[in-house]
Amino acid sequence: MTPYDDTSGPPDRPPPPTDPWSMVTRALILLAIDPAGLRGLWLRGRAGPVRDRVMAGLSALTPRKLHPFMAEDALSGGMDLSATLATGALQHHAGLLEQPGLLALTMAERCPPSLAVRLGQALDDDPTLSLLALDEAAEEGEGLPPALSDRLGLFLDLDGIAYGESADLTLPLPMIATAQARLARIATGDAAPRLVRVAADLGITSLRAPLLALACARAHAAWRGADALDEADLQIAVALCYAHKALQFPDDAPEPQEAPPEPPQDQPEDGRDRDQSEFELPDEMLIDAARAALPPGLLAQLQAARLSRAAGANSGAGAARKSMRRGRPMPSRAGKPGAGARVDVVATLRQAAPWQKMRRAMMPAPSDRLLLMPSDIRIKRYRDQTDRVLIFVVDASGSAALARLAEAKGAVELMLAEAYSTRDHVALIAFRGHEAELCLPPSRSLVQTKRRLAGLPGGGATPLAHALQLALATADQARSHGMTPTLAFLTDGRGNIALDGRADRAQAATEATQLARAIAAKAIPALVIDTSLRPKPQLAELSAAMRATLIALPRADARSLQTTLSAALGN
């Protein structure tokens, strides 16, 4: 038994964690022991007093903060403007990624893919760097980008920990230094293949995961003062490194196995005299450690976030567009001021600074003035995301039938709630009788939209052409207000009222086709769900003219309609 064994050693080594806050403390200690092996910590939890205590404990590691939209020169370094202007020679300043230590990424759930890849490459290339990702995910589908979650060894969730269950944290730096000195001498035995097997059982396909878990187990053994890994080290590693990455949990009941053959009577029975303390727990015990490490419902939230990012979903953002006035900063470009363009003073000075010594030497008289040329001028640029508006066009005619209209209402109501949570605008058009009606202009009012939808009557003829005309006009108006429109039609496609109000099926079909082509010509995204019991080719032809996605759901309920709409619209 080692001098610092958790179960019987002196009180200077804490016992194994038995509650969530003890697990938090232990994770921070392990990160301090081996930041190079663990690469960092994914800390999930909203800002508050509990997270403040964690950050206070990590202050001994002096983390350097960065935010998701930090400029590239602040990350990778660049020209030191003041020193360059003072000396007349190009001077360089180091970026955050060029300095060793712990980086703290705030609002990590908003980290753009480009920065996530940039940080992931830095973690792979520089073993002196580690990352603390502060994930404040507040909505379904938010989370850490895969480029970072795959590389960070440790995971903690603080949302289930009350302030009364926490305590002030202070890292024991002398004991951590002792553990770091012991780290290189830890024997791993057969831990690596066992961790690989457990990862496979949990559905984890990343090759980094077993390496990170092994580093966690070695750090925990060094913290205990041991020279080799034991089951407690592996359980801690699985709980901190595997639980949040699991895609499945095997059934609790083990599969029946054939009994091993009896050894021959004339041969010694290997293992009969083995010390019971050397017995290894089965891999199922490690899987149980991963299962017990997560609060109820958290794994489903993390999986939803992974699926959302894999599907390229956004949070109500429309099309990206370049802007001279607002949005996220982009690299400046050469240009001329005027017509709304603004000069980027700092970028202009950076462009001119390296040439000052040469330009002054060309002047007929000595001068200390800053010499600028037209080619030095840099113009500010921004990338702006437009708001998205989902325009629902619902068939309320008699041919839609009351039962299917009720399911359509239910699906739209579910979609409205989802659009509200993703900060989309929604609009509602209903068509019945002799015309279509804009029941709700683009709005974010969920209560008002539900009220309008609940009062939507059914019955009458099908003015499909007028619905297409009104949908096109509503989309054009949304674009004029800087929004990105998307049309969602729920109809059986049996239009029989022309634009002039006459009951002329042929004229109505011709006008509907012309309007569908106009929608396609303006590149307005559209989705058509055919709700008829027997889908007919007319609606397929209309969808083709509109360049819309056609989905036939003749017997779908409200939930399946909502699921189809969400998948097709990228929510």
C-alpha positions as a printed NumPy array, in Angstrom:
array([[  0.   ,   0.   ,   0.   ],
       [  1.424,   3.39 ,  -0.94 ],
       [  2.235,   6.02 ,   1.692],
       [ -0.497,   8.294,   0.337],
       [ -3.226,   5.775,  -0.329],
       [ -6.631,   7.456,  -0.196],
       [ -8.184,   4.833,   2.028],
       [ -5.634,   4.597,   4.827],
       [ -2.996,   7.291,   4.315],
       [ -2.425,  10.449,   6.322],
       [ -5.019,  13.217,   6.201],
       [ -2.975,  15.419,   3.866],
       [ -4.373,  13.473,   0.887],
       [ -8.149,  13.926,   0.458],
       [-10.28 ,  10.784,   0.068],
       [-11.857,   9.887,  -3.27 ],
       [-14.703,  12.262,  -4.304],
       [-18.1  ,  11.295,  -2.925],
       [-20.183,  14.355,  -3.905],
       [-20.357,  16.676,  -6.935],
       [-18.353,  19.504,  -5.371],
       [-15.58 ,  17.122,  -4.352],
       [-15.479,  15.932,  -7.955],
       [-15.153,  19.553,  -9.104],
       [-12.25 ,  20.094,  -6.707],
       [-10.532,  16.913,  -7.826],
       [-10.914,  17.812, -11.517],
       [ -9.24 ,  21.19 , -10.97 ],
       [ -6.382,  19.501,  -9.116],
       [ -5.883,  16.988, -11.925],
       [ -5.844,  19.797, -14.49 ],
       [ -3.176,  21.581, -12.466],
       [ -1.096,  18.383, -12.21 ],
       [ -1.046,  17.533, -15.929],
       [ -2.375,  20.348, -18.15 ],
       [ -0.27 ,  19.095, -21.079],
       [ -1.789,  15.609, -20.963],
       [ -5.384,  16.638, -20.262],
       [ -5.317,  19.623, -22.649],
       [ -8.026,  21.453, -20.727],
       [-11.449,  21.538, -19.075],
       [-14.94 ,  21.957, -20.525],
       [-16.79 ,  23.811, -17.756],
       [-20.535,  23.9  , -18.416],
       [-22.583,  26.246, -16.265],
       [-24.049,  29.702, -16.299],
       [-22.277,  32.62 , -14.704],
       [-23.032,  32.823, -10.999],
       [-21.567,  32.424,  -7.525],
       [-20.838,  28.71 ,  -7.975],
       [-18.812,  29.3  , -11.135],
       [-17.126,  32.271,  -9.449],
       [-15.809,  29.905,  -6.787],
       [-14.413,  27.612,  -9.448],
       [-12.729,  30.512, -11.219],
       [-11.288,  31.715,  -7.917],
       [ -9.755,  28.28 ,  -7.399],
       [ -8.269,  28.364, -10.893],
       [ -6.764,  31.794, -10.357],
       [ -3.583,  30.113,  -9.098],
       [ -3.053,  28.898, -12.699],
       [ -3.338,  32.524, -13.951],
       [ -5.664,  31.871, -16.926],
       [ -5.595,  34.428, -19.742],
       [ -9.029,  35.326, -21.092],
       [-10.051,  35.351, -24.726],
       [-13.487,  35.821, -26.269],
       [-15.031,  34.133, -29.327],
       [-14.604,  37.12 , -31.632],
       [-11.074,  38.17 , -30.755],
       [ -8.995,  39.544, -33.608],
       [ -6.473,  37.256, -35.271],
       [ -3.486,  39.451, -34.387],
       [ -4.429,  39.234, -30.708],
       [ -4.372,  35.436, -30.974],
       [ -1.332,  34.852, -33.175],
       [  0.589,  38.074, -32.622],
       [  1.347,  40.86 , -35.023],
       [  3.025,  44.185, -35.41 ],
       [  3.552,  46.306, -32.306],
       [  2.292,  49.597, -33.69 ],
       [  3.664,  51.989, -31.071],
       [  7.113,  50.374, -31.033],
       [  7.254,  50.31 , -34.824],
       [  6.346,  53.999, -35.093],
       [  8.886,  54.887, -32.402],
       [ 11.807,  52.964, -33.879],
       [ 10.975,  53.09 , -37.574],
       [ 11.58 ,  49.328, -37.777],
       [  9.037,  46.531, -37.707],
       [  8.437,  45.333, -34.14 ],
       [  6.429,  42.212, -33.266],
       [  4.227,  41.504, -30.246],
       [  3.358,  38.009, -29.068],
       [ -0.22 ,  36.731, -29.299],
       [ -2.117,  34.721, -26.709],
       [ -1.409,  31.465, -28.537],
       [  2.339,  32.149, -28.468],
       [  2.436,  32.303, -24.658],
       [  2.361,  29.109, -22.554],
       [ -0.266,  28.543, -19.911],
       [ -4.015,  28.24 , -19.474],
       [ -6.415,  30.086, -21.79 ],
       [ -9.981,  30.805, -20.629],
       [-12.478,  30.985, -23.517],
       [-15.567,  32.884, -22.401],
       [-18.962,  32.27 , -24.064],
       [-17.521,  29.08 , -25.55 ],
       [-20.956,  27.996, -26.811],
       [-20.767,  30.896, -29.297],
       [-17.301,  30.009, -30.53 ],
       [-17.319,  30.153, -34.366],
       [-15.96 ,  27.114, -36.238],
       [-12.952,  29.059, -37.513],
       [-11.77 ,  29.933, -34.002],
       [-12.514,  26.402, -32.737],
       [-10.272,  24.916, -35.433],
       [ -7.616,  27.544, -34.727],
       [ -7.59 ,  26.723, -31.007],
       [ -7.649,  22.987, -31.708],
       [ -4.572,  23.256, -33.911],
       [ -2.805,  25.308, -31.241],
       [ -3.565,  22.658, -28.595],
       [ -2.219,  19.932, -30.898],
       [  0.957,  21.809, -31.794],
       [  1.922,  23.362, -28.455],
       [  2.   ,  21.067, -25.387],
       [  2.451,  24.083, -23.102],
       [ -1.044,  25.344, -23.931],
       [ -4.266,  24.242, -22.244],
       [ -7.803,  25.57 , -22.513],
       [-10.63 ,  26.282, -20.097],
       [-13.874,  26.452, -22.117],
       [-16.594,  28.33 , -20.223],
       [-19.826,  27.014, -21.753],
       [-22.863,  29.079, -20.729],
       [-25.31 ,  27.19 , -22.961],
       [-28.807,  28.299, -22.068],
       [-30.861,  26.806, -24.907],
       [-31.377,  23.433, -26.522],
       [-28.785,  22.698, -29.18 ],
       [-26.072,  24.973, -27.798],
       [-22.727,  23.599, -26.746],
       [-19.024,  23.425, -27.384],
       [-17.819,  22.943, -30.996],
       [-16.597,  19.392, -31.726],
       [-13.099,  20.674, -32.586],
       [-12.743,  21.648, -28.923],
       [-14.918,  19.125, -27.075],
       [-12.925,  16.284, -28.66 ],
       [ -9.607,  17.723, -27.453],
       [-10.437,  18.736, -23.872],
       [-10.011,  15.862, -21.456],
       [-12.111,  16.97 , -18.475],
       [-15.79 ,  17.884, -18.245],
       [-17.742,  19.433, -15.376],
       [-21.361,  20.53 , -15.168],
       [-22.184,  23.122, -12.491],
       [-25.876,  23.698, -13.143],
       [-26.944,  20.994, -10.703],
       [-24.8  ,  22.271,  -7.834],
       [-26.433,  24.695,  -5.393],
       [-24.413,  27.431,  -3.758],
       [-24.883,  25.8  ,  -0.345],
       [-23.308,  22.618,  -1.682],
       [-20.155,  24.441,  -2.768],
       [-17.25 ,  25.89 ,  -0.843],
       [-14.265,  28.157,  -1.411],
       [-11.501,  26.528,  -3.461],
       [ -7.777,  26.842,  -3.007],
       [ -5.441,  24.6  ,  -4.994],
       [ -2.759,  22.958,  -2.791],
       [  0.199,  23.983,  -4.946],
       [  2.96 ,  22.217,  -2.904],
       [  1.091,  18.894,  -3.067],
       [  0.421,  19.438,  -6.777],
       [  4.148,  19.994,  -7.366],
       [  4.897,  16.71 ,  -5.554],
       [  2.364,  14.893,  -7.748],
       [  3.896,  16.425, -10.876],
       [  7.309,  15.077,  -9.889],
       [  5.818,  11.586,  -9.502],
       [  3.785,  11.701, -12.744],
       [  6.506,  10.346, -15.054],
       [  6.981,   7.216, -12.881],
       [  3.355,   6.015, -12.958],
       [  3.032,   2.499, -14.425],
       [ -0.104,   2.084, -16.544],
       [ -0.234,  -1.702, -16.857],
       [ -3.208,  -2.843, -18.932],
       [ -5.163,   0.397, -18.369],
       [ -4.863,   1.576, -21.981],
       [ -6.617,  -1.412, -23.638],
       [ -9.287,  -1.393, -20.921],
       [-10.018,   2.265, -21.534],
       [-10.243,   1.573, -25.261],
       [-12.777,  -1.206, -24.631],
       [-14.88 ,   0.995, -22.354],
       [-14.834,   3.797, -24.923],
       [-16.099,   1.38 , -27.578],
       [-18.857,   0.156, -25.235],
       [-19.977,   3.757, -24.716],
       [-20.04 ,   4.467, -28.457],
       [-17.069,   6.848, -28.305],
       [-15.181,   6.706, -31.596],
       [-12.612,   9.432, -30.963],
       [ -9.034,   8.188, -30.753],
       [ -8.162,  11.072, -28.44 ],
       [-10.617,  10.009, -25.732],
       [ -8.657,   6.978, -24.405],
       [ -5.415,   8.979, -24.412],
       [ -7.023,  11.781, -22.424],
       [ -8.617,   9.322, -20.004],
       [ -5.263,   7.597, -19.488],
       [ -3.641,  10.968, -18.729],
       [ -6.412,  11.654, -16.205],
       [ -5.881,   8.28 , -14.521],
       [ -2.106,   8.84 , -14.318],
       [ -2.61 ,  12.294, -12.821],
       [ -4.974,  10.865, -10.207],
       [ -2.524,   8.111,  -9.309],
       [  0.236,  10.698,  -8.918],
       [ -2.071,  12.735,  -6.698],
       [ -2.627,   9.671,  -4.494],
       [  1.13 ,   9.16 ,  -4.242],
       [  0.941,   5.78 ,  -5.991],
       [  3.355,   4.264,  -8.486],
       [  0.759,   2.371, -10.544],
       [ -2.855,   2.753, -11.61 ],
       [ -5.683,   1.061,  -9.77 ],
       [ -9.461,   0.856, -10.22 ],
       [-10.142,   4.145,  -8.41 ],
       [ -7.945,   5.98 , -10.913],
       [ -9.778,   4.439, -13.862],
       [-13.191,   5.194, -12.389],
       [-12.268,   8.848, -11.901],
       [-10.92 ,   8.999, -15.461],
       [-14.058,   7.462, -16.964],
       [-16.342,   9.766, -14.95 ],
       [-14.482,  12.942, -15.935],
       [-13.429,  12.099, -19.499],
       [-15.995,   9.657, -20.926],
       [-19.404,  10.361, -19.416],
       [-20.219,  13.467, -21.464],
       [-18.977,  11.895, -24.714],
       [-21.02 ,   8.704, -24.426],
       [-23.458,   7.982, -27.228],
       [-24.869,   4.846, -25.659],
       [-24.89 ,   2.82 , -22.457],
       [-24.859,  -0.971, -22.667],
       [-27.641,  -2.912, -20.976],
       [-27.086,  -3.452, -17.309],
       [-27.603,  -7.175, -17.629],
       [-24.436,  -8.866, -18.887],
       [-24.722, -11.319, -21.722],
       [-24.509, -14.94 , -20.642],
       [-21.1  , -16.432, -21.144],
       [-19.972, -19.987, -21.269],
       [-18.236, -21.213, -18.162],
       [-14.458, -21.619, -18.58 ],
       [-13.214, -25.198, -18.774],
       [-11.925, -26.776, -15.586],
       [ -8.1  , -26.925, -15.387],
       [ -6.519, -30.375, -15.569],
       [ -6.121, -32.026, -12.193],
       [ -2.388, -32.574, -12.679],
       [ -1.622, -28.886, -13.28 ],
       [ -1.57 , -26.077, -10.734],
       [ -4.602, -23.82 , -10.87 ],
       [ -3.221, -20.443, -11.845],
       [ -4.762, -17.631,  -9.869],
       [ -6.008, -19.707,  -6.923],
       [ -3.415, -18.155,  -4.66 ],
       [ -3.69 , -14.684,  -6.135],
       [ -4.2  , -11.941,  -3.608],
       [ -7.786, -10.748,  -3.649],
       [ -6.572,  -7.14 ,  -3.667],
       [ -5.189,  -7.662,  -7.174],
       [ -8.612,  -8.548,  -8.584],
       [ -9.705,  -6.159, -11.333],
       [-13.258,  -4.886, -11.426],
       [-15.064,  -5.71 , -14.674],
       [-15.459,  -3.051, -17.328],
       [-19.151,  -2.757, -16.412],
       [-18.103,  -1.028, -13.189],
       [-16.287,   1.621, -15.199],
       [-19.369,   2.101, -17.397],
       [-21.447,   2.552, -14.239],
       [-18.994,   5.234, -13.132],
       [-19.631,   7.105, -16.378],
       [-23.387,   6.706, -15.989],
       [-23.372,   8.013, -12.424],
       [-21.216,  11.04 , -13.27 ],
       [-23.885,  12.84 , -15.301],
       [-26.981,  14.576, -13.906],
       [-30.294,  13.315, -15.329],
       [-31.052,  14.763, -18.738],
       [-27.602,  16.254, -19.319],
       [-26.469,  13.549, -21.745],
       [-29.55 ,  14.147, -23.903],
       [-28.795,  17.882, -23.959],
       [-25.182,  17.283, -24.98 ],
       [-26.245,  14.868, -27.715],
       [-28.802,  17.397, -28.981],
       [-26.049,  20.   , -29.151],
       [-23.817,  17.624, -31.12 ],
       [-26.614,  16.83 , -33.571],
       [-27.507,  20.496, -33.908],
       [-23.938,  21.482, -34.803],
       [-23.552,  18.497, -37.121],
       [-26.668,  19.581, -38.991],
       [-25.317,  23.089, -39.339],
       [-28.194,  24.601, -37.434],
       [-28.197,  28.233, -36.481],
       [-29.959,  30.326, -33.864],
       [-32.346,  32.294, -35.967],
       [-29.62 ,  33.744, -38.127],
       [-30.413,  34.499, -41.716],
       [-28.047,  35.049, -44.591],
       [-24.588,  36.497, -44.001],
       [-23.9  ,  39.807, -45.687],
       [-21.051,  42.284, -45.75 ],
       [-21.627,  45.646, -44.148],
       [-19.749,  48.891, -43.685],
       [-21.629,  49.869, -40.533],
       [-22.372,  47.014, -38.159],
       [-21.857,  43.35 , -37.426],
       [-18.846,  41.25 , -36.535],
       [-15.529,  42.775, -37.571],
       [-13.775,  41.374, -40.629],
       [-10.202,  42.038, -41.754],
       [ -9.83 ,  45.52 , -43.211],
       [ -9.151,  45.963, -46.909],
       [ -7.54 ,  48.65 , -49.016],
       [ -9.993,  51.233, -50.238],
       [-11.072,  54.836, -50.272],
       [-13.159,  56.587, -47.62 ],
       [-16.573,  57.935, -48.502],
       [-19.938,  56.51 , -49.511],
       [-20.415,  55.058, -46.042],
       [-16.954,  53.505, -45.825],
       [-15.01 ,  54.258, -42.656],
       [-11.234,  54.321, -42.293],
       [ -9.679,  51.754, -39.999],
       [ -7.116,  54.049, -38.367],
       [ -5.158,  51.338, -36.582],
       [ -4.927,  49.115, -39.678],
       [ -3.884,  52.137, -41.762],
       [ -1.098,  52.985, -39.314],
       [  0.049,  49.368, -39.293],
       [  0.287,  49.41 , -43.057],
       [  2.264,  52.671, -43.108],
       [  4.553,  52.149, -40.102],
       [  7.179,  49.801, -41.641],
       [  7.771,  52.29 , -44.504],
       [  8.368,  55.419, -42.45 ],
       [ 12.177,  55.217, -42.373],
       [ 12.378,  54.754, -46.152],
       [  9.862,  57.527, -46.865],
       [ 11.596,  59.993, -44.583],
       [ 14.921,  59.281, -46.295],
       [ 13.298,  60.228, -49.612],
       [ 12.034,  63.57 , -48.307],
       [ 14.062,  66.684, -49.324],
       [ 14.052,  67.91 , -45.72 ],
       [ 14.13 ,  65.914, -42.473],
       [ 10.692,  65.442, -40.927],
       [  9.263,  63.597, -37.959],
       [  5.728,  63.602, -39.334],
       [  3.894,  60.386, -40.109],
       [  3.953,  59.963, -43.893],
       [  0.889,  58.258, -45.376],
       [  0.25 ,  57.169, -48.933],
       [ -3.159,  56.458, -50.548],
       [ -2.247,  52.772, -50.699],
       [ -1.95 ,  52.707, -46.88 ],
       [ -5.625,  53.483, -46.272],
       [ -7.638,  50.556, -44.936],
       [-11.438,  50.445, -44.792],
       [-13.439,  48.786, -42.007],
       [-15.614,  45.81 , -42.926],
       [-18.191,  43.848, -40.984],
       [-20.16 ,  40.657, -41.452],
       [-23.803,  41.067, -40.549],
       [-26.36 ,  38.285, -40.031],
       [-29.874,  39.106, -41.137],
       [-32.894,  38.014, -39.114],
       [-34.798,  35.041, -40.495],
       [-38.564,  35.006, -40.942],
       [-40.496,  31.76 , -41.398],
       [-43.645,  32.421, -43.436],
       [-46.187,  29.662, -42.863],
       [-48.808,  29.346, -45.613],
       [-51.609,  27.098, -44.319],
       [-54.402,  25.658, -46.443],
       [-57.67 ,  26.209, -44.528],
       [-59.995,  25.266, -47.391],
       [-62.578,  22.543, -47.32 ],
       [-60.424,  20.227, -49.412],
       [-57.841,  20.224, -46.612],
       [-60.424,  18.571, -44.34 ],
       [-60.933,  19.62 , -40.742],
       [-58.916,  16.783, -39.21 ],
       [-55.843,  17.501, -41.323],
       [-56.239,  21.237, -40.717],
       [-56.142,  20.545, -36.976],
       [-52.9  ,  18.583, -37.38 ],
       [-51.457,  21.383, -39.504],
       [-52.395,  23.906, -36.816],
       [-50.71 ,  21.763, -34.186],
       [-47.553,  21.421, -36.28 ],
       [-47.379,  25.143, -36.963],
       [-47.908,  25.892, -33.268],
       [-45.003,  23.607, -32.353],
       [-42.885,  25.269, -35.011],
       [-43.86 ,  28.695, -33.711],
       [-42.637,  27.77 , -30.242],
       [-39.382,  26.48 , -31.726],
       [-38.975,  29.596, -33.864],
       [-39.567,  31.741, -30.784],
       [-36.834,  29.928, -28.85 ],
       [-34.379,  30.426, -31.729],
       [-35.312,  34.125, -32.025],
       [-36.775,  33.773, -35.507],
       [-39.577,  35.971, -36.777],
       [-42.708,  34.158, -37.898],
       [-45.558,  35.132, -40.22 ],
       [-48.81 ,  33.325, -40.891],
       [-50.853,  33.266, -44.121],
       [-54.1  ,  31.308, -44.361],
       [-56.097,  30.791, -47.543],
       [-59.713,  29.698, -47.894],
       [-62.796,  30.852, -49.749],
       [-61.851,  33.369, -52.449],
       [-58.627,  34.902, -51.089],
       [-55.628,  34.473, -48.845],
       [-55.172,  36.506, -45.684],
       [-52.047,  37.621, -43.869],
       [-53.178,  36.598, -40.392],
       [-49.948,  37.724, -38.76 ],
       [-47.174,  39.91 , -40.194],
       [-43.582,  38.95 , -39.264],
       [-43.514,  38.927, -35.474],
       [-41.805,  37.372, -32.465],
       [-44.968,  37.416, -30.331],
       [-45.67 ,  33.777, -29.528],
       [-48.89 ,  34.52 , -27.624],
       [-50.362,  36.628, -30.418],
       [-49.442,  34.063, -33.054],
       [-51.086,  31.232, -31.097],
       [-54.246,  33.288, -30.703],
       [-54.455,  33.991, -34.441],
       [-53.814,  30.341, -35.268],
       [-56.427,  29.022, -32.833],
       [-59.111,  31.214, -34.398],
       [-58.339,  30.098, -37.938],
       [-61.556,  28.667, -39.478],
       [-61.717,  25.974, -42.118],
       [-63.858,  25.32 , -45.176],
       [-64.544,  26.812, -48.572],
       [-62.683,  26.894, -51.867],
       [-58.882,  26.85 , -52.369],
       [-57.383,  30.163, -53.607],
       [-53.882,  28.708, -53.956],
       [-52.766,  31.251, -56.572],
       [-53.647,  34.156, -54.298],
       [-51.788,  32.453, -51.435],
       [-48.662,  32.228, -53.589],
       [-49.057,  35.884, -54.588],
       [-49.425,  37.007, -50.966],
       [-46.521,  34.808, -49.853],
       [-44.293,  36.334, -52.54 ],
       [-45.295,  39.858, -51.511],
       [-44.68 ,  39.098, -47.831],
       [-41.247,  37.628, -48.615],
       [-40.327,  40.678, -50.719],
       [-41.378,  43.002, -47.927],
       [-39.334,  40.999, -45.395],
       [-36.282,  41.271, -47.616],
       [-36.77 ,  45.023, -47.913],
       [-36.537,  45.162, -44.116],
       [-33.264,  43.243, -44.099],
       [-34.688,  39.795, -43.243],
       [-34.135,  36.42 , -44.88 ],
       [-37.527,  34.825, -45.701],
       [-38.32 ,  31.117, -45.907],
       [-41.706,  29.836, -47.119],
       [-43.397,  26.758, -45.671],
       [-46.582,  25.601, -47.461],
       [-48.991,  23.079, -45.911],
       [-51.566,  22.232, -48.589],
       [-53.024,  19.535, -50.814],
       [-52.431,  21.748, -53.861],
       [-55.972,  21.612, -55.295],
       [-56.322,  25.279, -56.262],
       [-59.652,  26.203, -57.905],
       [-59.984,  29.996, -57.535],
       [-58.252,  32.356, -59.968],
       [-56.721,  35.678, -58.934],
       [-59.798,  37.575, -60.125],
       [-61.992,  35.525, -57.765],
       [-63.609,  33.315, -60.436],
       [-63.973,  29.583, -59.906],
       [-61.739,  28.51 , -62.806],
       [-59.53 ,  25.523, -62.006],
       [-57.467,  25.742, -65.231],
       [-56.821,  29.48 , -64.884],
       [-55.974,  29.005, -61.195],
       [-53.422,  26.306, -62.042],
       [-51.777,  28.49 , -64.715],
       [-51.526,  31.492, -62.374],
       [-50.166,  29.318, -59.543],
       [-47.423,  27.975, -61.815],
       [-46.468,  31.502, -62.92 ],
       [-46.244,  32.7  , -59.319],
       [-44.238,  29.621, -58.328],
       [-41.729,  30.448, -61.044],
       [-41.558,  34.027, -59.754],
       [-40.716,  32.707, -56.277],
       [-37.983,  30.529, -57.791],
       [-36.627,  33.456, -59.831],
       [-36.154,  35.458, -56.639],
       [-34.342,  32.527, -54.967],
       [-36.697,  32.391, -51.993],
       [-36.222,  29.076, -50.103],
       [-39.458,  27.123, -49.902],
       [-40.801,  23.871, -48.508],
       [-44.069,  22.224, -49.539],
       [-45.708,  19.541, -47.413],
       [-48.42 ,  17.662, -49.275],
       [-51.145,  16.87 , -46.723],
       [-53.556,  15.144, -49.124],
       [-54.485,  11.528, -48.543],
       [-53.524,  10.642, -52.112],
       [-50.704,  12.892, -53.371],
       [-51.253,  14.041, -56.936],
       [-48.687,  15.088, -59.571],
       [-50.05 ,  18.663, -59.785],
       [-48.441,  19.674, -56.488],
       [-45.183,  17.999, -57.486],
       [-45.133,  20.066, -60.689],
       [-45.9  ,  23.226, -58.714],
       [-43.072,  22.481, -56.252],
       [-40.668,  21.865, -59.11 ],
       [-41.59 ,  25.215, -60.652],
       [-40.991,  26.858, -57.268],
       [-37.716,  24.901, -56.772],
       [-39.079,  23.89 , -53.397],
       [-38.559,  20.725, -51.389],
       [-41.694,  18.549, -51.584],
       [-42.539,  16.15 , -48.764],
       [-45.649,  13.955, -48.826],
       [-47.138,  13.326, -45.36 ],
       [-50.704,  12.082, -45.952],
       [-51.32 ,  10.634, -42.469],
       [-48.851,  12.56 , -40.35 ],
       [-49.741,  13.934, -36.933],
       [-48.714,  17.322, -35.576],
       [-45.475,  16.056, -34.033],
       [-44.239,  14.34 , -37.203],
       [-45.141,  17.408, -39.249],
       [-43.14 ,  19.59 , -36.843],
       [-40.174,  17.221, -36.956],
       [-40.203,  17.254, -40.755],
       [-40.409,  21.037, -40.882],
       [-37.568,  21.422, -38.386],
       [-35.295,  19.075, -40.315],
       [-36.061,  20.667, -43.671],
       [-35.698,  24.249, -42.417],
       [-32.465,  23.557, -40.511],
       [-33.761,  24.201, -36.962]])
